[in-house]
Amino acid sequence: MRISLLLCICMLACFVPANASLILNGSFESPVVGGGTFTSYPPGLPAPGNASGITDWSVVGAAGTEVSIVNGTYTKECCIFAAEDGVQWLDLTGFQTNQFEGVAQTVPTTNGTTYDLSFWVGNVSDPTGVFGTTSTVQLQINSIAVGSFTNSSSTPPAPGLPQPMNWMQFMTTFTAGAGTSTTVGFFNLDPPTDNNNGLDNIVLTAEPIPEPGTLTLLGLGIIGLGLTRRLAKRSFHLPTR
């Protein structure tokens, strides 16, 4: 029975292969900004080696808007703005502007396949300051809004210390349509008076589809387990002479 049980476990393990994220630079670690600082980026396509581009991402917005990569040691007024993953994160509100601006990335996808998307939204609670009290991000798939995600959490600062950045994870799924790629976008929905809307640690993976051979082996393992248990019960009830 133990052998059959181990076989079933091995077959189930085939359903969850390790998938690399289709999103590149999902934690905004490139380009590198200086410690305790931030760098703002206007709308445009990524340009390797060019300070005006965020690696692998397009900045999307009206002329004059921007987003900012923030180093996790940056502090301002009430708060310290630590990253959720790595040492950097993206502020969708930019620095000079706070409008409907964001970032987008086109990734390879397969028609009809379901994809799992995970990302973190960062927020600080600053009721009397410039950073607001909530952070809301709009998710777009192929330039169509599919949902908005709000982080309103806050952590009271320890005595004498700045308030920390609060991160909240959100997860959703979507099914890819026709074509060989899908564009995933994240946009700022905070009001103009709110100058903080964090985005970090974006992961996109395809849901695994078990191969027919794997399903067959799994079924055989389950059948074998059932037969083994049945034989064990019959042996247990055999009369002794």
N, C-alpha and C positions, 0 to 999 in steps of 0.2 A: 504493500500500500504506500509505503514511503517513497518507493521508486516512482510510482505513478503520480504521486503528489508533486514530486520534484519535476517530473516531465511537464505537468500542467503549469507550474510556475515558470519554467523556462519558455514555454510557448507564449504565456501572457507577456513575458518580457519583450517578445518580438513586436508587440503592439506599440511600444513607446521608444523608438529609436531616438538618439540624441540629434536634434535638429539645430543647426546654426541659425541665428537670427538673420532674416532677409534684410532688415534695416541695418544700414552701415552708419557708423559713428553715432549710435543711438544714445550715448551718454555725453555727446558734444565735447569730447576730449581733444578734438582737432578743429581748428588750429589752437595752439596753446596760448593762453593769455597769462599775463604776469600775476604773481602771487598777490592776493588782496586787491585785485583790480578787475575790470571788465572791459570788453571790447564790443562796440556796436557795429552792426552790419546792415546795410540798406538792401532793398529788394534787388534780386538778381540771381544768376545761376552760380553754382560753386565754381571756384577758379583756383586750382592747386597752385600754391606759391603766391597767390594774390590776396592781400589783406582784406579785400572787399568780399571774400567768399567764405562760407562755412563749408567745410569739407563734406561732400556727399549730399548736401542739402541745398535747396533753393529757398531764398527768402522771398516771401510773397506779401505784397501790400501796395498801397498807393504810394506815389512819389512823396518823399519826405518822411516816410515811416522807416522803422528799423526794429531789429531785435538785438539782444546782447548775450554773448557768452560771458558767464560770471565765474570767477575763481572762488572756490568754496571757503576761502579765508577772508573774503570781502566782508567788511562791517560798515554799517551806516546807521546813525541815529540810535534807534532802539534795538537793532538786530544784528545777528551774524548769519550769513547766508551760505551755510554749508550745503554741499551737493548730496544727493541721495546715493549716487554711485560714482566712483572715481573722484576726481578733484574739480570738475567743472559741471555747469548746468546751463540751460538756456532760459533767459528771461524774455517772455513773449511781448512784454510791454516796451522793450527798448529803453532808451534813456531820454532822448529829447521829445519823443512822441509816445502816445498811448492811444492807438486806434485799433481797427480790425486788421491786424498784421499777424504773420505767422511763418511757418516753414513747411516745406513739402518735399517728399522724396518718392521717386518712381522705382518700384521693385519688380522683379520678374515673378509672375504668377501663372497658374494654370486654370483655365476655364472650368468652373464647377467645383474647384477645390475649396475647402473651408480653411480659413486662417485664424489663428489666435493672436490677438494684439494686446500687449501689456505696456503700460506707461505710468509714470508717476507725476503728479501735479504738486507743486510746492506752494506754501502759503505762510505768511506771517500775519499776526493780528496786530494792527497798528491803528486803532480807532481815531486817534487825534493827529496822525501823521500822514505821510504821503504813500504808504504802502498798503493801505486798505485793510479789509478784514476777511476777504474771501478771494479765491482764485478760481476762475472758470475757463476751461479750455474747450473749444469746439473741435470735434473730429470730423474731417472730411475724407470721403473715399471717392476718388476720381472727380474732385471738385464739387461733390454733393454732400451737404451736411447730414451726418447720420446720428449725431448725438452731442450733448454737452455734458461736461464732467466738472463738478465743483468740489473744491477742498476748502472747508471753513474751519478746520481744526486750528487750535492754538495751544502753545505750551507756555505757562507762566515762567518767566526767567528766574533763575536762582538769584538770591540777593547779591547785588553788585555785578551781575553778569548780563550780557545782552540776551534778548529773546532769540531762541534758535528757530531756524527754518523748519516747518513741519511738512512732511511729505506723505502723500496718500496714493496708494496704488489703485489703478483702475484697469479692468480687463473686459474685453469684448471680442466678438468674432464677426467675420464677414465672409461671404462666398464670392470668389472672383468671377467676374463676368467674361465675356468674349475678349479675345486678344491675349497677348503674351505678357502684359504688365498691368500694374495697378499703382495709382498715385495716392499716397497716404499723406494727409496734411493736418497740422495742428495750428489753431488760431486763437488769438486773444479775445475773450469776451468780457474782460473787466472794464469797469467804467473809466472815463478819462482821468478821474482823480486817484486812481489806484495804479501805483507804479511798480507792482511786483506780481508776476504770474509765472511760476516756475514750471519747467518741463525737463524731465531727465529719465534715463534708463528705459528707453523704448526698445521693446523686443517683439519681433513678428516671426511666427513660425507656422508652417503648414501642419494641419492635423494629420497624423499618420494613417495610412490606409493599409491594412494587413493584406499580404499577398494570399492568393487562393491556397497555395501550398501550406502556408502557416495556419490557415483556418482548418485545413484537413488534419494536420498534425495535432492541433489543439483539440479537435473533436475526438481523435483517437486516444489522446491522453485522458480526456474526461471519461470516455467509455471504459478505458482500462482501469481507471480509478474506481468506477462503479462496479465492474466485475470483480475487482479485488476485494472490495468491501463485502459484496454479496457472498463470495466464497469464504471469506473470513467468518461471516455470520453462520454459514452452514456448517463449517468445521466446528464452531463453538457449540452448536446444538447436537452434534453427533453423539449417540449413546455410547457409553463405555462398557466394555465387557468385563 
